[in-house]
Amino acid sequence: MKAWLVYTLARLGIFAVAVALLLLTPMPWYWAVIVGALVGLLVSYIALGKLREQVTLSLANRRGKPERDADTDFEDDFVDAEDTDAPVARPVSDADRHAARRDADED
């Protein structure tokens, strides 16, 4: 069974048990639902840590790795150029290219 489904059913079960127990007290039903939601939240946060971690890992694995883009490559080149003592040509950003083009057009 999928981790997110097990986690969701466990949280709903904890909520249902908390509300059922609170309905046995002389409390109005709407207060029983509100307090049951708070109790369910706290109990599930404490008791379902491993399930929550499994859900997080399954979502992270499903997402995959992000592809590299031009901005990331530019930032990596810029940091690499700043980290070395050797004279390295500073990478030119798109903003610098546009400014140079604009200056050339004005001349």
BELUR-V846405 format. One record per residue. N is the residue number from 1. PHI is phi in radians with two decimals (NA if undefined). Layout:
{{N,PHI} {N,PHI}}
This chain:
{{1,NA} {2,-1.18} {3,-1.08} {4,-1.16} {5,-1.23} {6,-1.07} {7,-1.10} {8,-1.12} {9,-1.13} {10,-1.14} {11,-1.14} {12,-1.13} {13,-1.12} {14,-1.11} {15,-1.09} {16,-1.11} {17,-1.14} {18,-1.10} {19,-1.17} {20,-1.07} {21,-1.18} {22,-1.28} {23,-1.23} {24,-1.32} {25,-1.54} {26,-1.39} {27,-2.02} {28,-1.04} {29,-1.08} {30,-1.21} {31,-1.22} {32,-1.11} {33,-1.19} {34,-1.12} {35,-1.15} {36,-1.09} {37,-1.13} {38,-1.16} {39,-1.12} {40,-1.06} {41,-1.08} {42,-1.16} {43,-1.15} {44,-1.20} {45,-1.12} {46,-1.39} {47,-1.52} {48,-1.91} {49,-1.09} {50,-1.18} {51,-1.13} {52,-1.10} {53,-1.15} {54,-1.11} {55,-1.11} {56,-1.08} {57,-1.15} {58,-1.16} {59,-1.19} {60,-1.16} {61,-1.21} {62,-1.22} {63,-1.19} {64,1.48} {65,-1.56} {66,-1.25} {67,-1.39} {68,-1.35} {69,-2.23} {70,-1.13} {71,-1.14} {72,-1.11} {73,-1.09} {74,-1.09} {75,-1.09} {76,-1.10} {77,-1.11} {78,-1.14} {79,-1.13} {80,-1.09} {81,-1.17} {82,-1.31} {83,-1.38} {84,-1.67} {85,-1.55} {86,-1.24} {87,-1.21} {88,-2.14} {89,-1.15} {90,-1.22} {91,-1.09} {92,-1.76} {93,-1.46} {94,-1.09} {95,-1.11} {96,-1.13} {97,-1.11} {98,-1.16} {99,-1.13} {100,-1.13} {101,-1.14} {102,-1.13} {103,-1.13} {104,-1.19} {105,-1.20} {106,-1.24} {107,-1.36}}
